[in-house]
Amino acid sequence: MSDDRVLTDEARHAVTKAIEEGRKIEAIKLYREATGSDLAEAKRQVEQMIAQLPSGAPKPIGPSSGCLGVVAGALALGAAWWWVA
């Protein structure tokens, strides 16, 4: 049974936003609260929503990607300082 028919536009937006932000568990929780479905059904529906996202949809950025930017920036500053000195 699909609970998708009782998912309001507001709830669908909240679930989709959580998915786009990489918060799948939160999306499942929001889906369950909005529809009253059990965990298995909510998980199945959220995974189906994920599968229907366009391939060009923004992917969540993991916490480690920021570190790479900091390291690259530090190396660039160090190289610039060395070049000037």
Secondary structure by P-SEA (a helix, b strand, c coil): ccccccccaaaaaaaaaaaaacaaaaaaaaaaaaccccaaaaaaaaaaaaaacccccccccccaaaaaaaaaaaaaaaaaaaaac
